[in-house]
Amino acid sequence: MSPQTFTAFAAEANEAYARDHVVAGSSDAEESLAKATAQFNQLLPQGFDTPNHFFYEVHDGSGTAVGYVWFAVVGVGEARAGYLYNIRIHPDHQQKGHGKAALLELESLAAEMRLPAIRLNVFGHNPRAEALYRSFEYKVTSSSMRKTLASDA
């Protein structure tokens, strides 16, 4: 991914992450984008040039860009692992195997880097992504739950 493409990726990633938090009920629509952008900037203090963070475009067989991957190396020692922060296939290119192909490439890259594992987070309202990860033998290592309570306020 080029620095110019990174700018478009950042905007799209922040908007999508903000929407995911609204759907998950962890943030309201008014504050969600600001929170997502702040977290993005905290994780990437040097933006595209932040050490140990890698950004890729996903292409189809004809070379058309159909999505993005943001991957990082996190932790040290035995806790060192890859972390898949974002994999996004554009809606009109989903369900065509691009996500699977990107994950296979990512696993090859992680193996070349001698990483013992790849971690990720998936929102509970995204069963299609969860099914994809399970098909690659990702296992749930923790879970966050929420119950909305009735309020008189």
Rosetta blueprint (number, residue, H / E / L):
1 M L
2 S L
3 P H
4 Q H
5 T H
6 F H
7 T H
8 A H
9 F H
10 A H
11 A H
12 E H
13 A H
14 N H
15 E H
16 A H
17 Y H
18 A H
19 R H
20 D H
21 H H
22 V H
23 V H
24 A H
25 G L
26 S L
27 S L
28 D L
29 A H
30 E H
31 E H
32 S H
33 L H
34 A H
35 K H
36 A H
37 T H
38 A H
39 Q H
40 F H
41 N H
42 Q H
43 L H
44 L L
45 P L
46 Q L
47 G H
48 F H
49 D H
50 T L
51 P L
52 N L
53 H E
54 F E
55 F E
56 Y E
57 E E
58 V E
59 H E
60 D L
61 G L
62 S L
63 G L
64 T L
65 A E
66 V E
67 G E
68 Y E
69 V E
70 W E
71 F E
72 A E
73 V E
74 V E
75 G L
76 V L
77 G H
78 E H
79 A H
80 R L
81 A E
82 G E
83 Y E
84 L E
85 Y E
86 N E
87 I E
88 R E
89 I E
90 H L
91 P H
92 D H
93 H H
94 Q L
95 Q L
96 K L
97 G L
98 H H
99 G H
100 K H
101 A H
102 A H
103 L H
104 L H
105 E H
106 L H
107 E H
108 S H
109 L H
110 A H
111 A H
112 E H
113 M L
114 R L
115 L L
116 P L
117 A L
118 I E
119 R E
120 L E
121 N L
122 V L
123 F L
124 G L
125 H L
126 N L
127 P H
128 R H
129 A H
130 E H
131 A H
132 L H
133 Y H
134 R H
135 S H
136 F L
137 E L
138 Y L
139 K L
140 V L
141 T L
142 S L
143 S L
144 S L
145 M L
146 R L
147 K L
148 T L
149 L L
150 A L
151 S L
152 D L
153 A L
